[in-house]
Amino acid sequence: MITNHILAVSLYNLSKYFPISDPTLIFFTVLCIILFAPIIMGKLRIPHIIGMVLAGVFIGQYGLNILARDDSFELFGKVGLYYIMFLAGLEMDMEGMKRNSARFIIFGLLTFGIPFVLTYFISQWLLGYSEIASLILGCIMGANTLIAYPVVGRYGLQRERSVSLSVGSSMIALFTALVILGAVVGSYGDGDSNTLYWVWFVLRLVLLYAALIFFIPRISRWFLRRYSDAIMQFIFILSMLFMSAAMSEAAGFEGILGAFLSGLILSRYIPRVSALMNRIEFIGNALFIPYFLIGVGMLINIRVLFQSSETLWIVLWIVLIGTLGKAVAAYLACFFFRLPLNSGHMMFGLTSAHAAGAIAMLLVGMKIETAPGTPLVDDTMLNGVVTMILFTCIISSMVTEFAAKRIILKGGITSRDDTAKGDDERILLPVKYQEIADGLISLAAMMRNTKLNREVVAVNVVYDDEKRKDNQAKGHILLENLRRKASAADINVETQVRVAANIANGIKHAFKEYNASEIIMGMHIHRNISPKFWGEFAQSLYNGLSRQITFVRLKQPLNTLRRIQVAVPSRAEYEQGFYRWVERLARLAENTDCRIQFHGRNESLQLIREYINNRHPAVRAEYTFMSHWNELPRLASTISEDHMFVVVTARKGTVSYKSALERLPDEIERHFSGKTIMILFPDQNGKQMDSMTFAESQHQEEMSAYQMLTEWIRRKF
């Protein structure tokens, strides 16, 4: 008896310290939840998003009442809400949708329309909800989140037709849900839904989208070209996000619509493999989004579930219609498109999950009050939607994994990615100047095979002279800055400062030591050091190695490019490295989301077209016939400041080499001055030219003695 009394007193004394109201302790508690919830949920095989929400229920006022839901949850919650919709827009594949727009639209309307209509009528007939509450619940059920997409990536099925359809339809469903939600909320607020209101609604929507699509790209290109500082770029992107949300609210819509639209528009300027994208995802997933989800959990009153059987009945129906509608849409689309049944399983698995977007739309509905202090969305609907999210996430993951295994076993993959098999890719970056180094690491990030995830080698070669120690110290600083730049994009970089009597030989030795597959290096920028176009050692380098060498001169950030123009010499397809450089350029175009246009003979263009269609169907490629290499000056008139001009050249003595290539440096200086340039020397047949024999000289000079004599006579006479 005494023990029970002591325990009761202790609990009473302890309860005086709760809920925690000190901001420092609140933030510490939230960070602990963000840290440990994924660990615990991972053990239980439950999606992390559910773990955050359940943690919020546990610590909230309807749970153990550990934390007070102060203003920080309001602020971070709204930021996290916008962040979720912004990331949803960033991850959408706009170009993939354009190419298969008819099927995407059909499946998108089915996967939204069937759950929407089913939810609307069941909510009114069986659950007794009002018309506007049924419409809001229908929007929630119509949208979906690709929570199981990492499963697809693990099995290498990203380009499976059913996966592409699911990704594109998810965007259409989400956009449609947001527009209808905005219309419903706006109509309820105005209390009038006549024809004039809907005309004004459509006009506002069009004006909002037109304003965003006009201003954001222009401002973004201007800013990203002029400012490369990582913090400034991140702050700029956030400012665009919240400007769009504010404009959406000013137009009478919810801010989440503007956040989603800004993500769609800015996806063009934020490559998926860039350091900027890594920072955006890191900050959102580490702080803003978990804070939002925990705050949502604190609103949930779990006790309502056990107050009556009617509540459990409502929750059961919400879970059922949230799954059934998506299943009907997926298998119906599978039948219409004449796809295998396993593709239907995949489409259902990917489109059946509801996650943070559902909570975001639900919170919009909670702002509406049927009477002062009486919200339209009650605790029963809130708990039903959260329970629905838990079950649909589990179902989605299980069905997607089942479908992926069946597709692989049945051999139903339309085009498997085998680029990682036997790929010897290892990129070497010779760097000397800081102003070039940052662009080189960005280019390497765009052109590397992320599936291999191999490190990039950066080397700084210094002369063995009296300034050796000072130059070595500068080299270490340069490479350390480069390593930090690469780590922001999750790229491992191995660095080396080496001493050599000849710079080109030092690079060639490093190439062999690291078993590199190719070199990416910048064109020299200091004319006072070397007035020649190729610099001091470039000629010796590309003539002394038979592997691919890429020279680049970047005049603006890669993510602001709008088009890549490629000049392909005749017979380029006969070179050993033909598909290597096609693969690198295709990755660059895919990651920068810009168009790429190949100029060359039909024989070369046909092989390039087949390769890109099979390996990189998302690339927006164009193919233009170019009859003769002398047309390069004509191409100059089509190159804008935001274009990259790529010249695929050849070494002397190779099958695609032609005498016109000897004029290349002069033509580039004359016609392409100030433009972003890339010059590619592909892999060539034969062994590396690192030894001299009596049958063949060590390398071919850029200009023979006969040509030098002819040129001297021409100048003199």
C-alpha angles and dihedrals in degrees: 000000000000090000092054090049092051090048092051092050091048092051090048092052091046093049090062089072093056139121092040110232101170107110093219094053092043091055092045091052092049091050090051090053092048089050101046104030094074090047093053094041090049090058090050094046090237121138112262092235089065090049091058093049093047090049088054090051090049097051098034131097092270091051125040092326093231098144132038114227096237131174092281089071090052093050099040090038093059092044090050091048092055091042092057093053092043092054090046089058094045092055096053117109103224096176094050088054093051093054094051098026097142096056093039092053093047094049092040092054091045095049090049102034101049096051090041095053093040092050094045096056097038091049091055100038102038107018099038097229122156122255096259093045089051091050092051091047089048091055090051092051093044094057123066142185126229092234092151097050093106087064089059091051091051091058095042095241099130092122096045108125095236090052092052090049091050094050094048095044091051090061093049092047093049094046092048091049092051093049093048091045090053091049093049095047092044093048092049092050094050093044090217128092103173125139093271091057093053092047089052090046093055091045092052091049093051092046092049093051092044092051093049095045091048101046106031098058093047095046091044095051091047094049100040092049093054104036122049098169108126096222094047092050092050093049090047092054091049090050090053089050095053093039088057092047091050092049089050091053091046089054090054099260132111116273091239090070091057091046091052093047092049089054091052092050097042094047086086091062100040110066114208093237096045127113089238092059090047091054093047093051093042096054093043097047094040100050124350101050096043090048089053094048093048089050090052091052090053089061093056119099102203091182090073089071092066099042096087143355088243090067092052089048091055093047090049092053093048090053091046098049091041088062103030096055093053092047093052091048094048097049093041090054090046089056094046093049092044093235125157118270090249088061088055090053089051093049091049093047095051098042100040099075124096118194140149094341090063091052090047092055091043091056089053088056091048089064090066115089124199087197133000106295093004112105120208091229108061130199091264093060091043092053091043093054093047091049089047089053091053094051097041092050091053093045092047094052093047096046093045092052091047092049093047092054092047093049092052093045092048092046092237097145112124094207123358119206108240097163092109094059111099093347110156093194115155117147122214119202116195104199132184108151126055093217090060099037097071092052092048094055090048090051092048089051090054095047102040126097104252092195091063090046091196122167122258117234117223118190132184115196120199131187119257095239140110091291093053098111094048092047091048090054091049090048092054091051091048093050093046090054089048091051091053091049091051094046089060087063093043093251120143113222127194111202135198135178108201134181121227139162088224123037095210092050090049091055092046091051091049089049090057096041093056095038089234121186099206145357129235114190139158127249110249115262104193109090092183089066097046126001091194119103095234097043126230102306108019095096092051089047100052092040092047097051128054094201129094116288122186121197115193138183111193118198096172139015115288094235091063094058116115101185141014116210116198125195109204120193120225115269090021088134090068093064118100093234097050097114093040094064092039088055093048094050092045090054090048092052092045095050095044091043092223132131120265122205122194120205116196149090119320093246092059095039093053092056092045091050093051093048095049094044090053100039106026110022091162092065115105098224129174127190124210125182114239112186099192139018089235088077092079093099089054090053089055090072090060096051113099128191092262093051129092117219114209122193117195103204135169142225121252113272095031125118096249096045117116133178091245088071089069089072092051098101092050093045093050092049092047101042107021103040112148093014129118105261135187123186118193127200103190128212110278132207119268137041125309111285097234100123133057121229133180089247097054134020119241093254143347116257118232090240123023124226089251092054091046090053092048091049091049092051091048092052094046100043 
